[in-house]
Amino acid sequence: MSVADLFHLFVACHIVTGSVGLVAFWVPVGGRKGGPTHGRFGMLFIQTMLATGGFAVLISLCTLADPIGTHPHLLHHELFGSAQSIRAIFGWMMLYLAILTVNLAWYGYQCIRNKRAYKKNREWRNVALQGLLGVAALNCLVQGALAGQVLMIGISFVGFATVATNLYFLYKPKPGPKEWLLEHIKGLVGAGISVYTAFFAFGAVRLLPEAALTPALWSAPLIVGVSLIIYHRRRIERGTFRPFRRTPKTA
């Protein structure tokens, strides 16, 4: 198989897993927290985000190997009309966003899995993903500067902020009793922001290339996602967050 053939195969798998994840995302976000439904759909979301991010890594590597062969329709476009631009945006930036999605999904999963046993969150994959994301964010910034892509430079700082806040929690001497829940929400809603951004932006390239790099398209998922994080954070801090509790059976 050629690089282009592998690219289209990975894109198809990416769309399938991503679409399932994007729908599953709203069940735990909008429904009652902590119940069986929340757990099932939350786990489905995590699994599909890990798979979607993995396929996005493969897609980006195909683009880096053959930018013209994987994106021939963009060769003569005024915004993407060079191998350097295609490689920067659909190679390096997609690779960075893929790692960001995997990082946040895995981090959010570990936070709920370990809860107050916070030191277990320092397992090697969780820590390694912070280093990997830091390198990917730095590379996105550098490649964006070389290609003259302001969007790549700006979005790289999301990765730097993610690494900094994740490491702060992972190595905090004594986190508060609710911090694991706050970090769980931040991680998984953040993964949703990342994948919705990628789907909107990269999907727009096929339908309306002129809109693919517009700030509104990239900022909409971020605004919605950050609003959700702030909303749930305030509920937890105010004590109005009521997770599902099983009622004990009576004889």
Buried (B, 14 or more C-beta within 10 A) or exposed (E): EEBBEBBBBBBEBBBBBBEBBBEBBEBBBEBEBBBEEBBEBBBBBBBBBBBBBBBBBBBBBBBBBBBBBBBEEBEEBEEBEBBBBBBBBBBBBBBBBBBBBBBBBBBBBBBBBBBEEBEEBEBEEBBEBBEBBBEBBBBBBBBBBEBEBEBBBBBBEBBBEBBEBBBEBBEEEEBEEBBBBBBBBBBBBBBBBBBBBBBBBBBBBEEEBEEBBEEEBBEBBBEBBBEBBEEBBEBBEEEEBEEEEEEEEEE
